[in-house]
């Protein structure tokens, strides 16, 4: 089965990463071995530290969930080598009735060309107008004719060429016009065979003839082949013995890779005339073919949204994915689903608290390492239980997880925020580490949050931070851009903003504001204090 990707929001924080990992672990432990934890961006220092501390590898990076070629049920016909006979390629096409073309490959599996039933039929029709073959490998010819060479064992033949002649009984001299560049097909006609050997023709094919025993072991420059086929079938099969590479299309090939997006593939297909297109893997090896009908109802990626339910905070291509579940502790936003989904949205301080509750409900205890990681995520998202979003359940769940992991929450909390110190990071990094975008009553709002033990070091860099914020605000066309510097020890936030100053004064009931920043005591939550205040102001 295809995986179900579980991921949090863009610019992932510890809670979104850990809750995704924990949820995938829970479902897989219950026998649904399809869930894969993922992330939509780079991990911050805090999350990296915690994953390393508890012995976990970072989840896979998922840049998009747009439907790709690998997501569709394309055909997987056998690819044939460039040197096989046309007859073999025809059998493969006939054996796969849904396939209109076969990929032709080199010895290392790379694409050489494409052959269709139409191109084989065209080659067969051309042979009636020009009954000449060149350099047909003897191995191919013997296979097509089900024949055997009856020459002396010392005679060696690699290829045969010439005009194909069926020798019929005649009243005059036989084989008029034949020469060394002829392939003679005959039956029980000893005079024809003798005359062909005399002329030194390229090849004599004895069809259903007892003469094979007479000429067995004859040493000659003419290749002598005995076959159980009749003369008509032998004549046709000579042309079918030609290597398929000679009739395959090798120029102007249109092909796709497994990672190509269906939107782009569909556009290319609409502009071309082919019925079938080869599919290549990351090593350019042929893995199948796709046709137009494969694009009608492609299989979509399956996803679980963790710790968010806003399109602007989610993965690119979400509209092309099938949402299986949403687990969140934020306000309901604008994500829409085509079908009913499992949804769990609870007013707690951390998405990890919800997932930990699900562990309890299913009667499954997380491992010591996972419990420690989950406790860390709750501490991080509730800002050491000081956030107004924190509930009694967050505290109880974190205590229980800490007992399983054998850790001290106070000590762990100081480790977490010490690891997240980022006073020396570039201003652009500070703005992108934990950034979320909101759209409220026609207003576009961007909020970045940095949680640390000391904000003074960052505030001294205000002259560097404000130009970076202005650049981001202009590029994204935000009505307001905010950087929250949340001080864990002071239990407040230094709010740096660009936008309407009166809106900030009204929303947070502050006095005079100087140089685009103001300290907000007891304000530590973006979703519970900053966003609601502005939403109330903007209506």
N, C-alpha and C positions, 0 to 999 in steps of 0.2 A: 504493500500500500504506500501511496505517497505520504510524505510527512505532513503533520499539522504544525505550523510554526507558531510559537508563543512568544510575543515580544511586547515591550513597553513602548513609551513614547520616544520621539527624537531627543537627542542630547540626553541620553539615559542617566538617571540617578541610581543610587544603590537600591532603592525600593523597587523600581521598575525592573531592574536586572534580576534581583534576587527572587522577587515574586514570580517572574517568568520561569526561572530555573526550578523553583519549588513546585510550581503547578505542573510543569512537564514531568518532574520526578514523581509527583503524586499519581498522575494519570498513568504513566508507564508502569509504576509499581502495581497498579490495579489491573494490569493486563492489557492496557490499550497502548501497545508499544509503537506509537506513531508520532508522539509529541516531541518536538525539538525546540529547545529554548534558543532564542535569537536576540540580537540587539540591533538597533537602527543607527548607532553612531559610536564614536570613540568613548571608551570608559574614562571617567574622571579618576583622579588620584585616590580618592577615598574608596571607590568601588574596587579599583585595582588592588589596593592594599588589603581589603577584606577578602577578596577572592584568594589572594596569595596566602593570607593568614590562615584561612580554613582549608586550603588545599584544593581549590577548584580552578578549572580553566575557564577563561572567558567564553561566553556563548558565541555562537557563530555570528558573523556580520551579515545582515540581510539588507542589501541596498534597495531592493524593489520586490514587489510581488506581482508585477505585470506578467501576464501570461506569456510563456516562452514556448519554443518548439518542443522542449523536453516535456512540457505539460500536456501535449496532445497525443492521441493514440495513432501515431503515424504507422505506416506499413513497415514491416521488417523482412522483406524478401531476401533470399540469399544473394549476396554479391558474387559475381562470377569473375574469374581471372581473365585478363586480356587475351590469353592464348588459347582459351577453350574454343571448341567448335561452335559454329552457329547453331547446329542441331541441339547442342546441350543447352544453350541459352533459350532456345525455343521451348524445350521441355520444361525449363524452369518457369517460363511465363505461363505455359499451359497448366502447370501444377499449382500456380497461385492466381486464381481467376480474378481476384480483386486488384491485381497489380498490372498496370499498363506499361511499365518500363522496368528494366533491370539496371542497376548500377554495375559498371565494369571497373574493376580495381587492379592496381598494380600488385606486385608480389608482397609489398609491405602494407597492403590494405588501404592505400590512398586512392582517391577518385581518379580514374582514367577517362571515363566517358559514360554515356548512357545508350542503351539499345532498347528499341521498342518492337512490338509485334509488327507495326507498320514498316519499320526499317528492314526487318527480316523479309517481309513479303515483297518489299520493293527490290531487295537484292535478288530474291528468287525470280521475280519477273524480268529483271535485267539480264539474267542468265539465258533466257530464251532468245534475246536479241544478240547477245554476245557470249556464245558458249565457250569461253576461255577462262581458265583459272591459272593463277601464277603462284608458285612457291607454296603449295599446300603442304603443310607438315604431314609426313607419312603417318605419324602416330595418330593425328586427327583423322586421316583418311581411313585407316584400319578400324578405328573406333566407329566411324559413321557407317562403314560397310559391313561391320562385324566380320572383317576379313582377316587374312593372314598372308604373309609374303612366302612364296614357294621357291624363291631363288636359292642359289647356293649360300650357305651361311657366311661365306666370306664377302658376299656382295652387300654393300652398305648404301642405304638410301635415306636421305633426310627430307627431301622435298620433291614434289612432282609439279610440273607445269605443262600447259598446252591446251589445244582445242579439243573439246570432248567430242568423240565420234562413236556412234553406235553402229557397229558393222553388221549390216543385214545381208542375207544371201543375194548375190547378183549374178547376171549372166556373163559379165565381163571380168576384167581383172579387179581383184578386191583392193580396198583401201586406196582408191584413187585420191590423190591430193594429200595423203597422210605423210608425215615426216617425223623427224626427231622431236618436234614440238607438238606432238599429238598424244592424246590419251585415248586408247582404243578399248571399247567395251564389246565383248562378244560372248558367245555361248559355246555350243558344241561344234566349233568351226576350227579345225586344225590348220587349214590352209590360211585362215586369217591370222592365227597366232604366228605361224612360220613367216608369213609376209611382214607382220609387224616387227618381229625380231630382226628380219632382214633390213627393214627400213630404220631400225634403231629408235623406235618411238620411245617417248618418255615412260609410258606405263601401259600395261595390258591388264585389264580386269576380266577375269573369267567368272561368268555368272552361272551358278548352278550347273557346272560342267565337270564331267569325269576327266577332262584333259588335265586337270590339276595334277593328277598322279603321274602323267607322262612327263610333264615339264618340271616336276618337283626336283630340286637340286640343280637345275640348270643355271650355269653362271652366265650372266648377261648384264649389259649396261641398261637394259630395260627392266623396270620394276614389274615383277609378275605377282599379281594379287588374285587370290581365290576368295569368292564371296558367296554366301547362300542367297543373296538378293537377286531378283530378276533384273534384266537390263534397264528397264525404265526406272526402277527404284535406285539402282546403282548410279545412273546418270544424275538423278536429282540429288542424291546424297553426296556426290562429289562437291557440289556447290555448298552443301550444308557443312562440309568439313573445313571450310575456310575459317581462320581465326575470327572470333567475333569483334576483335579490336578493329578490323578493317572496315566494318560497316557501322561502328559505334560513332555517335556524335561526340567529338572531343573539343570542339571550339564553341565559344560563347555559351558555356555551360552556366546555368543558374542553379545555385545550391545554397543551402542554409546550414547554420550551426545550431546545436542544441540550445545555446544561450540566446539566440536571436529572438526578438520580441514578435509576437503574433501580429501586432499592428503593422510593423514594418514588413513582415513576410507577406501579409495580405496585400499591401500596396504593391509589392514587387510582383506577386502572382497576377494581379489585375493588369499589369503592364506587359506581361509576357504571354506566350501562346502555348506553353508546354502543358502536358497533362500530369506530369509527375516530376518531382524535384528531389535530388539526393539530399540526405541529411548527414552532416559530419559531426564528429565529436571534437573535443578540445585538441586532439592530436591529428585532426584532419582525416581520421579513419571513417569510412562509410558505415553508418549504423542503421540506415533505412531510407525510405522515400516517403514523401508526403504529396498529396493531391489536393485539389481545390475543396473537395468535400470534407477533408479533415479540418478545415478552417471554419466550418459552419457552427459547430458547437464544441469549442475547445474545452478541455478539462481545466478548471481554475484552481489556483493554489488555495489551500485551506489555512485559515489563520485564527488565532485567538488574540484579541486585544486585551492587554494587561495594563492597568494603571492609567488608562486614557480612553476617551471615546470621542475625540475630536479629530476630524480629518486633517486639519492643519498640523496636528502633532503626530500623525501616524505615517506609515510607510508610503512612498510613492507607488502608484498603481493599485491602491486599496479598492478602487471601484471595480477592478477586474478580479478581485479575490472573493472567495466564499468565506464570510465570517462565521465561525462556528460558535464562538462564545465571547462575551465581554465581561471582564472582572475589574471593578474600579471602585474608587472612593471619592471621585470628583463629581461635579455637577454633570447632568446629562447635556450632551451637546448635539452635534449635527451628523453623527454617523448613522447611515441608513443601511438596512439589510434587506435582501430580496426574500428571505425566508425567516420564520421564527428562529431565534437562537437562544441558547442558554445565557442568561444575564444575571450577574450578581453585583449590585451596587449598594454599598453600605456606608453609613456615616461614621467611619473610623479614621484613625490617623495614618494608616498605612495599608497598602494593598496586600502586603505580606501578612498582615493580621487576618485578612479574609482567607488567604490561602492556608494559613496555619489552622484556622477554624475548620476548613474543609478536611485537613488531615485528621482532626479530632472526630469529625462527623463520619468519616470513613473508617475509623478505628485503626489508623495507621500512625505510628510514631516516626518522625524523621530521624535520620542518623545524627550522631553527635555533631559532626561537621556541618550538616545542613541546618540543624537546630541553631548552632552558633551563628551561622551566616544569616538566618532568618531573624534572630534576635537583633543582630547588628542593623538590619534593614529597618526594623521598627524603631530602633533608637535614632537612626539617621533621619527618618521621615517625620518623626514626632519631635525632633530637636531635643533629645533627652527628656521626653515627656513634657516639654514646656510649651509645645505648640497648642493653640486653642483647638486644633483638630483632634488632639489626643483624647482618648476615651479610657474608661476603666478597663475595657476589654483589651486595649492595646497593652496596658500595664500587665494585666493578668497573663496574657499570651506570652509577652516578652519574658516575664518571670519564669513561666513554665519552660520555655525554650532554653533559658539560661541554665535551669536545673538539669535539663537533658544534656546540654553541652558542657556543664561544669565550669561556667565562666561567671565573672563578676560584672554586672551591668554597668556600675559606676566607672570601673576601670576601663571597660570596653568603650564606653561613651567618650571618654577623654582621648582614647586611642583613635577613635573614628574621626573626630574633628581636628585632632592634631595632624592626622594623615592628610586631611583636606586643606591644609594651609596653602594658600596660593598667592601670597602677596607679591611674589616675583614674576608671576605669569604675565604674558603680554595682555594688553587690554582686550584685544579681539578674543583671546582665549577665555578671559573672565566672562565675556558676554555670551559665549557659546557653550560653556560647560553645562549649565542647567537652564536652558532657555525654553520658554513656551510662548505660543502666540494665541491671542484671543480676539474674537470678533463680538463686540457687544453693542447692540443698538446702533449699528452703522459706524461704530468706531473700531479702528484697528489698533490693537494693543500688543506690545511685546514686553515680556518680563523675564529678566535673568536674575537668578538668585545664587549668591555665594554665602555659604554658612561656615563660620570659622570662630576661633577663640579670640581673635584680635583684628579689628578693622582699621586701626590707625594707619598701618603700613600701606593699605590700599588707598585710604583717603588722601594720603600725601601725594598720590599720583593722579589727582583729579584733572590736572591739566592735560594728561595723556589720555585719560578715560573718556572725557567729554567729546573730543574730536572723533574718537572711535565710535561712540554712540551716535553722533550726528551722521556719520557715514552710513551706519547700519539703518538708522531711521529713514534716511533719504532713499537708500537702495530698496528697502522693503515697503516704503510709503506708509509707515506707521503714523497714526495720529499722536500716539504717546509711546515713549520707550523708557523703561524703568530698569535700573540695576539695584537689587536688594542686597545690601551687605548685612547679613544677619549675624549678630554677635551672641553667641551661646551664653557667655558669662554675664553679659549685661541684659540679656533677655529683651533685646530690641533690635531694630533694623535702621541702618543708615540708608535712606532712600535717595538715590541719585536718579534724576529724571530729566527728560527732554519732552516738552509739550506744554500744554496750557497750565501755567502756574496756579491760576485761580481754581482750576479743577482739583489740583492736589490739595490746596488749602481747604476747599469745601469738603472734599471726600474724607480727609483725615483730620479735619478740625485743627489745623496747625496755625501758628502765628506767621511771623515774617520768615520768608525763605530766602536764603542767600546762596548764590552761585550754584543753583540747580540741585541742592540737596537739603535734606532735613532728617533729623533723627526722630524715629517713631518708637517710643517705649512700649513694651509689651506686644509689639507687632513682630511676629516671626513666620507667619503663614501666608503664602502667596494666594492659595485658593480660598482660605477662610476669612482673610482680612483685607488683602489688597484688591483682589478681583471683585468681591461683593461690594466693597465701598464705592468703587468706580462704576459698577453696574447700577447701583442705586442712584448715583449722581446722574448717569446718562439715561436712566429711565428704561 
